[in-house]
């Protein structure tokens, strides 16, 4: 039996069941955006989604086949996905999220000249934009959902557009473009990276962060992997495929990084709960989400207490596992730094 869940509050956003599928050896697909391959292996089926997740036999990129329709994609992002005007998580979690965001501003700012023009693609609530503006950079953002921007820093120039190319930025207009856990959500990742190259100045920097589909955490978790986040993640990038795509679009890889204090330890904890508990998938994340503070809580009191205990006990080993996987260059999430070639 699964733990008691309120059918109106607890369902639909994070708790879709994913199972392994045993279909034909391979299936024909449109050309892969990374390697142009046209064969893929079905691997997962997501509850409520007819199309399976398949893996390209050429580069290992995971994606839905056939691709999800615009209506299916829009249904994955109800209003509660973005949280309130200034918060997405419960208060102490929100403080941690913003503290970690401030810490990695040092990384995002490194080497940028004063007044540099920085664009955050899929900026959401603008968690990165405020701290970057504090350092006197000229900050810009592009976002699909106007509702996501409630409470964003007023110093940021944010445009609403369905695709990056629709935002109307001039060629060579940015010193740095950030795509932080957004590329896996977009319907055409190759087009997005190509547009980043166009709007970056020669030598400009691109920083892309995604879940690592080839990570130890992903392989161990299988369909229970928290960072699979199906069906919102339309693509699942092994780090090799991500780097190949970036190179194909006219960039030189400068570095790759496999540790994220915000993403990787929690991924171990929630993935383990997905595998071994009778809770709905993503239950702990749902508890930490801002909507968990509503009058009608998604779990009964006993279940909530048990999850808090599991979280607190699991943090130290999860951090150690995340450090180990980073040392082995198989982190659950990865961020790649690249530069537009100066001779383009």
C-alpha positions as CSV (number, residue, x, y, z in Angstrom):
1,X,0.0,0.0,0.0
2,X,1.2,3.5,-0.8
3,X,1.1,6.2,2.0
4,X,-2.1,8.2,2.2
5,X,-2.1,11.0,-0.4
6,X,-4.6,13.7,-0.9
7,X,-5.9,13.1,-4.4
8,X,-6.4,16.9,-5.1
9,X,-3.1,18.1,-3.7
10,X,-0.5,15.3,-3.9
11,X,-1.0,14.0,-7.4
12,X,0.2,14.8,-10.9
13,X,3.2,17.2,-10.5
14,X,6.0,14.9,-9.3
15,X,4.5,11.5,-8.7
16,X,4.1,10.0,-12.2
17,X,5.2,6.3,-12.2
18,X,7.9,5.4,-14.7
19,X,8.5,1.8,-15.7
20,X,11.1,0.0,-17.8
21,X,9.8,-1.2,-21.1
22,X,10.8,-4.2,-23.1
23,X,10.0,-3.3,-26.7
24,X,11.6,-4.0,-30.1
25,X,15.4,-3.9,-30.2
26,X,15.4,-0.5,-31.9
27,X,12.9,1.8,-33.6
28,X,13.2,4.3,-36.4
29,X,13.2,8.0,-35.2
30,X,13.8,11.4,-36.8
31,X,17.4,12.5,-36.9
32,X,19.0,12.9,-33.4
33,X,19.8,16.5,-32.6
34,X,23.3,15.4,-31.4
35,X,24.5,12.8,-33.8
36,X,21.9,12.7,-36.6
37,X,21.3,9.0,-35.8
38,X,17.9,7.6,-36.8
39,X,17.6,4.5,-34.5
40,X,16.7,4.4,-30.8
41,X,16.0,1.8,-28.1
42,X,12.8,2.2,-26.0
43,X,13.7,2.2,-22.3
44,X,11.0,3.9,-20.2
45,X,7.2,4.5,-20.2
46,X,5.8,7.4,-18.2
47,X,2.4,7.1,-16.6
48,X,-0.2,9.1,-18.5
49,X,2.1,9.5,-21.6
50,X,1.6,7.4,-24.6
51,X,5.0,8.0,-26.1
52,X,7.9,6.1,-24.6
53,X,11.3,7.5,-23.7
54,X,13.9,6.1,-26.2
55,X,17.7,6.3,-26.2
56,X,19.6,7.1,-29.4
57,X,21.9,4.1,-30.4
58,X,24.5,6.6,-31.7
59,X,25.1,8.9,-28.8
60,X,22.9,7.8,-25.9
61,X,20.6,10.8,-25.9
62,X,17.2,10.0,-24.3
63,X,14.0,11.6,-25.6
64,X,10.3,11.0,-26.1
65,X,9.4,9.4,-29.4
66,X,7.3,10.6,-31.0
67,X,7.9,14.1,-29.5
68,X,5.4,15.4,-27.0
69,X,2.8,17.8,-28.5
70,X,2.7,21.5,-27.3
71,X,-0.4,20.7,-25.4
72,X,1.2,17.8,-23.5
73,X,4.2,20.0,-22.7
74,X,2.0,22.8,-21.4
75,X,0.1,20.5,-19.2
76,X,3.3,19.6,-17.4
77,X,3.7,23.2,-16.0
78,X,0.6,24.1,-13.9
79,X,0.8,27.3,-11.8
80,X,2.0,25.5,-8.7
81,X,5.2,24.3,-10.5
82,X,6.6,27.8,-10.3
83,X,5.7,28.5,-6.7
84,X,4.6,31.8,-5.3
85,X,5.8,35.3,-6.3
86,X,9.0,35.0,-4.3
87,X,9.1,31.4,-3.1
88,X,8.9,27.9,-4.6
89,X,9.9,25.9,-1.5
90,X,9.1,25.9,2.2
91,X,10.9,28.8,4.0
92,X,14.0,27.1,5.3
93,X,14.5,25.2,2.0
94,X,14.0,28.5,0.1
95,X,16.8,30.0,2.2
96,X,19.1,27.2,1.4
97,X,18.3,27.3,-2.3
98,X,19.1,31.0,-2.4
99,X,22.2,30.6,-0.3
100,X,23.6,28.0,-2.7
101,X,22.6,30.2,-5.6
102,X,24.6,33.1,-4.1
103,X,27.6,30.8,-3.6
104,X,27.8,29.7,-7.2
105,X,27.5,33.3,-8.4
106,X,31.3,33.4,-7.8
107,X,31.6,30.7,-10.4
108,X,29.2,32.4,-12.9
109,X,31.0,35.7,-12.4
110,X,34.6,34.5,-12.8
111,X,36.5,36.3,-15.5
112,X,33.6,38.6,-16.6
113,X,34.5,42.2,-17.2
114,X,32.7,45.0,-15.2
115,X,29.3,45.7,-16.7
116,X,29.3,42.5,-18.7
117,X,26.0,41.6,-20.4
118,X,24.7,38.3,-19.0
119,X,21.7,36.3,-20.2
120,X,19.9,33.6,-18.2
121,X,17.9,31.4,-20.5
122,X,14.8,30.0,-18.8
123,X,15.4,32.3,-15.8
124,X,12.3,31.3,-14.0
125,X,11.9,33.3,-10.8
126,X,15.2,35.0,-11.4
127,X,17.1,33.4,-8.6
128,X,20.4,34.0,-10.4
129,X,19.6,37.5,-11.8
130,X,19.5,39.4,-8.5
131,X,22.9,38.3,-7.2
132,X,24.4,38.9,-10.7
133,X,22.9,42.4,-10.7
134,X,24.4,43.0,-7.2
135,X,27.8,42.6,-8.9
136,X,26.9,45.3,-11.3
137,X,26.5,43.1,-14.4
138,X,23.9,44.0,-16.9
139,X,21.4,41.1,-16.5
140,X,18.9,39.8,-18.9
141,X,16.6,36.9,-18.9
142,X,14.2,35.0,-21.2
143,X,11.4,32.9,-20.0
144,X,8.5,31.0,-21.5
145,X,6.0,31.6,-18.7
146,X,5.1,35.1,-17.6
147,X,3.6,33.6,-14.4
148,X,7.1,32.3,-13.4
149,X,8.5,35.8,-13.2
150,X,6.4,37.1,-10.3
151,X,8.8,38.6,-7.8
152,X,11.8,38.6,-10.2
153,X,14.4,41.3,-9.6
154,X,13.3,44.6,-11.3
155,X,16.8,45.3,-12.4
156,X,16.7,42.5,-14.9
157,X,15.5,43.0,-18.4
158,X,13.4,39.9,-19.0
159,X,11.6,38.9,-22.2
160,X,8.8,36.4,-22.6
161,X,9.3,34.2,-25.7
162,X,8.4,30.6,-26.7
163,X,12.0,30.0,-28.0
164,X,15.2,31.8,-27.4
165,X,15.4,32.9,-31.1
166,X,11.9,34.6,-30.7
167,X,13.3,36.9,-28.0
168,X,14.9,39.1,-30.7
169,X,18.4,39.5,-29.3
170,X,21.0,41.0,-31.6
171,X,24.0,39.0,-32.9
172,X,27.0,39.2,-30.6
173,X,25.2,41.1,-27.9
174,X,26.2,39.0,-24.8
175,X,29.4,38.3,-22.9
176,X,27.9,35.2,-21.2
177,X,24.8,33.0,-21.6
178,X,23.6,30.7,-18.9
179,X,21.3,27.7,-19.5
180,X,21.0,26.3,-16.0
181,X,18.9,23.1,-15.9
182,X,16.7,24.3,-18.8
183,X,18.1,22.7,-21.9
184,X,16.5,19.3,-21.0
185,X,13.1,21.1,-21.0
186,X,13.2,22.7,-24.5
187,X,11.8,21.1,-27.5
188,X,14.8,21.9,-29.8
189,X,18.1,21.9,-27.8
190,X,20.2,22.1,-30.9
191,X,18.4,25.2,-32.1
192,X,18.8,26.7,-28.6
193,X,22.6,26.2,-28.5
194,X,23.0,27.5,-32.1
195,X,21.1,30.7,-31.1
196,X,23.4,31.0,-28.0
197,X,26.4,31.0,-30.4
198,X,24.8,33.7,-32.5
199,X,24.0,36.1,-29.7
200,X,27.3,35.6,-27.9
201,X,30.3,37.8,-28.9
202,X,33.3,35.9,-30.3
203,X,35.1,34.4,-27.2
204,X,31.9,34.8,-25.2
205,X,31.1,32.1,-22.6
206,X,28.3,29.6,-22.5
207,X,27.5,27.7,-19.3
208,X,25.1,24.7,-19.6
209,X,23.9,22.6,-16.6
210,X,21.8,19.4,-17.1
211,X,21.1,16.2,-15.3
212,X,23.7,13.6,-16.4
213,X,21.9,10.6,-17.9
214,X,25.2,8.6,-17.9
215,X,25.8,9.3,-14.2
216,X,26.2,6.6,-11.5
217,X,23.1,7.9,-9.8
218,X,21.1,7.6,-13.0
219,X,22.3,4.1,-13.7
220,X,21.7,2.9,-10.1
221,X,18.2,4.5,-10.0
222,X,16.9,3.5,-13.4
223,X,13.2,4.6,-13.8
224,X,13.2,5.8,-10.1
225,X,15.9,8.5,-10.8
226,X,14.6,11.8,-9.4
227,X,16.4,13.9,-12.0
228,X,14.6,12.0,-14.8
229,X,11.7,14.3,-13.9
230,X,9.4,12.9,-16.6
231,X,7.6,14.2,-18.5
232,X,8.9,17.7,-18.0
233,X,12.4,16.7,-19.2
234,X,12.0,16.2,-22.9
235,X,15.7,15.2,-23.3
236,X,18.1,13.3,-21.2
237,X,21.8,14.1,-21.8
238,X,24.7,11.9,-21.1
239,X,27.6,14.2,-20.5
240,X,29.4,13.0,-23.7
241,X,26.3,13.9,-25.8
242,X,26.0,17.3,-24.2
243,X,29.6,18.1,-25.0
244,X,29.2,16.8,-28.5
245,X,26.2,19.0,-29.2
246,X,28.0,22.1,-27.8
247,X,31.0,21.4,-30.0
248,X,28.8,20.8,-33.1
249,X,27.3,24.2,-32.6
250,X,30.6,26.1,-32.8
251,X,31.9,26.1,-29.2
252,X,35.1,25.0,-27.6
253,X,34.7,23.1,-24.3
254,X,36.7,24.8,-21.5
255,X,35.7,22.7,-18.5
256,X,33.1,20.3,-17.0
257,X,32.0,20.1,-13.4
258,X,30.3,17.2,-11.7
259,X,29.4,18.4,-8.2
260,X,26.3,20.3,-7.2
261,X,25.5,20.7,-3.5
262,X,22.0,21.8,-4.5
263,X,21.1,19.0,-6.9
264,X,23.2,15.8,-6.4
265,X,22.8,14.9,-2.7
266,X,19.0,15.3,-2.8
267,X,18.9,13.3,-6.0
268,X,20.4,10.3,-4.1
269,X,17.9,10.6,-1.2
270,X,14.8,11.1,-3.4
271,X,15.8,8.4,-5.9
272,X,16.4,5.9,-3.0
273,X,12.9,6.7,-1.7
274,X,11.5,6.2,-5.2
275,X,13.1,2.8,-5.4
276,X,12.5,1.4,-1.9
277,X,9.5,3.1,-0.3
278,X,5.8,2.8,-1.0
279,X,5.4,6.6,-1.3
280,X,4.5,8.2,-4.5
281,X,7.4,9.2,-6.7
282,X,8.9,12.5,-5.7
283,X,7.1,12.5,-2.3
284,X,9.9,14.2,-0.4
285,X,10.3,16.9,-3.0
286,X,6.5,17.5,-2.9
287,X,6.7,17.9,0.9
288,X,9.5,20.5,0.6
289,X,7.6,22.3,-2.2
290,X,5.7,25.5,-1.2
291,X,2.4,23.8,-1.9
292,X,3.1,21.5,0.9
293,X,2.3,24.4,3.3
294,X,-1.3,24.5,2.2
295,X,-4.1,23.7,4.6
296,X,-4.7,20.4,2.9
297,X,-1.3,18.8,3.2
298,X,-0.4,16.0,0.7
299,X,0.6,13.5,3.4
300,X,-0.7,12.5,6.8
301,X,1.3,13.7,9.9
302,X,3.0,10.4,10.5
303,X,4.2,10.1,6.9
304,X,5.5,13.7,7.0
305,X,7.5,13.1,10.2
306,X,9.0,9.9,8.8
307,X,10.1,11.7,5.6
308,X,11.7,14.6,7.6
309,X,13.7,12.0,9.7
310,X,14.8,10.2,6.5
311,X,15.9,13.5,5.0
312,X,18.0,14.5,8.0
313,X,19.6,11.1,8.5
314,X,20.4,10.7,4.8
315,X,22.1,14.1,4.2
316,X,25.7,13.1,5.3
317,X,25.9,9.9,3.3
318,X,24.3,11.5,0.3
319,X,26.9,14.3,0.3
320,X,29.7,11.7,0.5
321,X,28.2,9.8,-2.4
322,X,28.0,13.1,-4.4
323,X,31.6,13.9,-3.7
324,X,32.7,10.4,-4.7
325,X,30.8,10.5,-8.0
326,X,32.2,14.0,-8.7
327,X,35.7,12.7,-8.2
328,X,34.9,9.8,-10.6
329,X,33.5,12.4,-13.1
330,X,30.1,10.7,-13.1
331,X,28.1,13.3,-11.2
332,X,24.3,13.2,-11.2
333,X,24.2,16.7,-12.7
334,X,26.9,18.3,-14.7
335,X,27.7,21.8,-15.9
336,X,29.8,22.5,-18.9
337,X,31.7,25.8,-19.6
338,X,32.3,26.5,-23.3
339,X,33.4,29.5,-25.4
340,X,32.3,30.7,-28.8
341,X,35.3,30.3,-31.2
342,X,36.9,33.6,-31.8
343,X,37.6,32.8,-35.5
344,X,33.9,32.3,-36.4
